[in-house]
Amino acid sequence: MTTLGCFPELSPGLGFSPELESEAPGFVVIYDGVYPGPVLQTAADPGETPAAARKGRPGFNDACVIVDGQMTVYENVPTG
C-alpha cells in the first residue's frame, strides 16, 4: 500500500507538510479552486461563506489532507 509520503512527488507544490510524513492511512483532496468549507485561519465577513470570502487564483488550488482524523487545509497550493 502506498502511503502519503509519496504524495510530494505527485504534487510538489504542496511542499513540506508534516501530515505527509505519516505512515498512517490518509486522504488528500486537491480542489478545483477554493476549499468550499470553513477554514479557521480565514475570517469571513458576516453572511459570507468562507469560499466567497476569498477568490482563487489561476494555477493555484486549495488542498485538504486528512490523517488520523485530523484535517489540515492548505490554501493557494501551486498546481499549474
ABEGO torsion letter per residue (X at the ends): XBBAAAAAAABAAAEBBAAAABABBBBBBBBBEBBABBBAABBBBBGBBAAAABBBBBGBBBBBBBBGGBBBBBBGBBAX
